[in-house]
């Protein structure tokens, strides 16, 4: 985009995406209601309640307005895995976007758009890396966009994971992730390599096999988080796989406070699950998360505006988080406290 060109608005991005996304309706509120059970696509499993509940529970949390304080410069940057990023929100690994959302983008093109924006906006993306082509594409992007990508591999058998983790390390990936919540996909889709749960002993072997940090996605209990800590995992993602693998799972935000209490301060904690706005980022920070992974809205951003659409959505999050911090009295992420939230009983 030239310096004199007008920047895209989020409405314009959504209008374009609505024409090119075959399964996503690009609703005004991305709450899971209109896409219940749409799989492949953006919906949740079965009745879709897993996705819907994740959104609803976040909306039950409110922010306490407080503008009686001395205003300083607002800094919403975050340190994650020893590196500083501009915002506590990263792009989630959306696999097979052409199947899930429409043929306009293949996965490699999709994530190149994401990573071009990540360089511009000082961001980070988790990259789908399951299957030989996806892994090779992910590793190539890690080399090209140094420090901006984290390959995310399905929970294959241990010998496969050990080999693929080593390849990620050799490619210079910032970290490597396996989405253990993806084990549920074994029930709904086949493949040349099976996916499965893994033991603490297996996680220990994975962590010991590479010098880069290991992240486990799909942790939904304090007990599970402690198992990861025991295994030497550097970070976890509190996630129910977007409500796509276990219909009756609680919302990730419902589990975040107890998980943060169990392991907070000893490992990085990310969360995904219907996080949509800067105010949502404020909420998850107050409840103990380092940051969030965001998936579906970034799919809309790419389909609606390529890397410029991604930057548009990221800037929107930055503005909303800055506004939330300014209106609650927090100048830095470290100053965001649980007392700044109006909480339902389940979150107290």
N, C-alpha and C positions, 0 to 999 in steps of 0.2 A: 504493500500500500504506500503511495506517495505521501510526502509530508503534508501536502495540501488536501489530500483526500479525506472525506469525512469518515470517522470511525463508525463501525457497525454498532447498532444498538442491539440489546438482547431481544427486543421484539422482532427486529429484522432477521436475526439469526433463527428465531423460532419459526417465523413465517416461511423461510426457505426450507428449514428442516422438515416442516409439516408436509411439504411436497415430495420429499425424497426418502422419508423413512416409512417403510411399508407396514411395520408392526406397531410403532410408537405413534400415538396421537398428538404428542407434544402438548399435553394438557397445561392449562394455566397453573395448576398445582400438580406436581408430579408425586401423587400420593398412592398410586397403585390401584385406584378404584376402577379406572376405565380399561385397565389391561389385566384384570384378574385372570389368572390361568393362561395367559398368552405366552406359551413356550413352544418353540423358540420365539424369542421376543423379549420384551421388557418386563413381563408380568411375573408374579409369584406362583409357586407351585399350587396345584389343586384349586382351592377356592381363592387363592391369592392373599389370604389373611396375613401371612408372614410379612409380606411387603407392606400391606396396609397398616398393620399394627406398628411396624417400625416408624412409619410416618406419624401415626396418631400419638404415640408415646412421646416423641420429640415435641409435638405441639402442646402437650400438657405442661411442659416446663416453660416458665416465663422469666423475664428479666426484671429485676428491681431497678426502677429509675432513680438515679441519684446524681444531681448536678451541683451539689454543694461540696466542692473540692477545688484545689489549685490545679489548673490544667497544665500539663506538660506535653512534650512531644509524644505522640502515640506511636508505639512500635509494635506491630503485630507479627514480626518475624519470629521464626522458631528454629531451635537447634534440634536436629534429628540425626542420629548416628554420627555425631561429631561434626556435622556440617550445617551451616545456616541457610535456611530457605526463607523466601519472602512471606510465606503464608502457611499456617498449619493445616493445609489441605492439599492432598496429592491425588493424582488421577488413578483410579482403580483399574485392575487388569480386566478388560472386557474382551473375552475370546470370541472368535468367529463373528465379528461384527456384521459381516455381509449376510450371515444367516439370521442373526438376532435382530438386525435393524433394516437391512436393505443392501442391494448390490452396488450402491454408489461407491462404497469404500471396501477394499480388502484390508485385512488387519495391518499389513505393513504400511500402506498409505495412511491409514487411520492414525497409527502411532507416530509416524513421521510428522504429521500435522501437530499432534500433541507435543512432541519433543521440540519442535521448532518454537512453539509457544513457551515451553518450559525454559528454554534458553533466554527468551525475551523477558519472561516474567519471573525468572529466578525460581523455577518450580521443579517438580519431580514427578515421575510417573512410574507406576508398577506396570510391567509389560507382560502380556500373555506369552508363555513360552512352553506350551504343551504340544508335543508333536515335533518331529524333526524340522519341518519348515518354519514353524512358529519359533522354535528355539533358535535356529540359525538367524532368522530375521531379528529376533530380540538381541542376540549377541552382537550382530552387526551394528545395531542402533546403540548399544552400550559403548561400542568402540567409537562410533561417530559422535555421539552426544555424551561425552565423558561426564560421569557423576550425576546424570539425569535419569537413569533408568535402573529399575530393579526387576530382573526376570522373575516370573511367578510360574512355577511348575506344578502340575497336578500331582497328587500323592501316589506316584508310581511305586513299584517294588523298590526296595532299598538299593539294590545294585544299580538300577537305572538312575535313581536320584543321586547316588554318589558320583556317578560319571557326569551327570548333567550339572550338578553343583560345581564340580571341578572346572567344567567348561565355562561356567559363568565367572568363576574367579579369574581364569586365564584371559577372559575378554575384558577384564577391568570393571565389572559391574560394581556398583556401590555396595550392594548386598544381594542376597538371593532369598527367595521366598517360596514356600510351598503352601498351597491353600488346602489344608486338611479337610475343610468343610466340603471340598470338591469330591470327597470320597462318596458322598451321597449320589453323585452322578452315575456311579456304577449301576444303579438300579434303573436308570432311564436312558442310558446311551451306551452303546458298545464302542469298542476301539481295539487297535492292535495290542495296546499295553493296558493292563488292568489298573484301576485306581483302588486305594484301600486305606483304612486307618493305619496308624503307626504307633509303636510303643515308645515309652520314654527312652529305652535303650537304643532304638533306632534313631531317635532325635539326637541323642548324644553322639552317635556315630556321624550323623550329618554335620553337626556343629564342629566336631573335631576334624572333619575332612577338608575344611577350607579355612582360610585366614580372614575372609570377609564375613560380616555379620549375617546371621541366619534369622529369618523372620517366619513365624508360623501364623498363617491366617486361618480363621475359623475357630477361635477360642471363645467359648460362651459360658464358662463357669470359673469361679475362683480356683477350684481344684485343678482344672485344666491349665490355668495360668501358672499355678505353682509347679505343675509337671514340666511346663516349658522352662521355667526358671531353673528347675533341677537339672534339666538337660543342657543348660548353657545357651539357650536361645537369647538373642539380643533384643528381640521385639516380637510383639504379638499384634494381631488384628482381631479385635472383638467383632465377630461377623457371623451371621447366619446365612451367608452366601446369597444375600439379597432376597431372602424368603423363598429360595428356589430349590432347596434340598430337603427341608423338614417343615411341613406345613404348620405344625403347632409349636414351633420354637418361639420363645419370648423375643421381644425386640432387643437388639444389641444395646441400646441405651438403657434398658432396664437392668442389664447385667453389668454395665460399666462401673457403677459406684462400688459394688462388692469386689469386682476384679481389681480395680485400682487400689482398694484398701488392702487386698491380699498381696499384691506385688509392686504397688506404686513406688517409684523411686529406684527400683532395682532393674527395671527393663523399660524399653520404649513401649507405649501402648497407643496403638491406632484403633480407630473404630470406623466401620462403615454401616450403612443401613438408613437410607432416606434422609441423609444430611443434604440440605439444599441451599442454605443461606449463611451469611456471615453470622447471624444470630445463632444459628445451629452450631457453628464453630465455637462461639462463645460458650454455649451450654456444655459441649463435650469437654472443653478445656476446664471448665469449672468442676466437672465431675471426675477429672483425673486423667484424661487422655492427652497424649502429646499432640495428636492431630487426627485428621480424618482422611479416609479414602472416599472419593466421590466418583460414581460410575455413570448412571443414566443421564444426568444433565450434561456431562462432558460428551456423551454420544450425540446429544442434540447439538452441542456446540460445534462439533466437527462437521456433522452433516449439514449444519446451517451456515457454516462460515469457514471451514477448514481451520488453519492455525489462527486466523484472525478471530474466528468464532470462539476458539478455546481461550484466547486472550481476553475477549469480551466478557466471558463468564468469569474468568479469574479476577478481572478488574471489578466486576460486580461483587464478588465475594469479599474482596479487599475493602471496598467502600462500605459494605454492610457490616463487616466486622469492626472497622474503624468507628462507625456510627454507634454500634453496640457498646464498644469500650468507652467512647466519649460520654455516652448517656448513663453509664453505670459507675464511672469513676476509676476505670482501670487504664493506666498508661502503657503497661506492657502485659504480655500474656501471663507472666509470673504473678501479676497482681490480680488476675481473675480468680475469684474465690467462690466457693459453694454458697456462701452467704449472699452473694449477688443474685442468686436465683430464687424464684418463688417456686417451690417444689411440691409436687403431689406426694401423697403418703408413701408410695412405693419407692420414691427416690431419696427419702430422708434417712 
